[in-house]
């Protein structure tokens, strides 16, 4: 699966650089045979000295939310990449493979809904969000077909 998403990332990067046009790429097939035709890609850069802390946040907070959202059909798959090159613009990249544009449009709301289901207490959710924000800065959010 990781190599499949690597190929998807390469295609997404090329597509973002080249703009629109040309033939549509073949669907990406995830484990289990589900096809994805789009990817939502999120990049973040951990603040200096916060790489491990932000990686723990992804593992302990974001990934359970992702599993809940995926279980409810929000996306086909997700993979997190970690860049150890200190000159990279990002340290963490998360690639969500999506079946179609309907899943793309609904992804943010589905992740928010999964967050509320896993942590109904809004105060605790705000504290977790503030914790995450203190460890990273957003770089870019992109999608690729």
Secondary structure, DSSP 8 states (H G I E B T S, - for coil): -HHHHHHHHHHHHHHHHH-S-S-----EE-TTS-EE-EEEEEEEEE-TT-HHHHHHHIIIIIHHHHHHHHHTTS-SEEEEEE---TTSS-SEEEEEEESSHHHHHHHHHHHHHHHHHH---HHHHHHHHHHHHHHEEEEEEEEE-
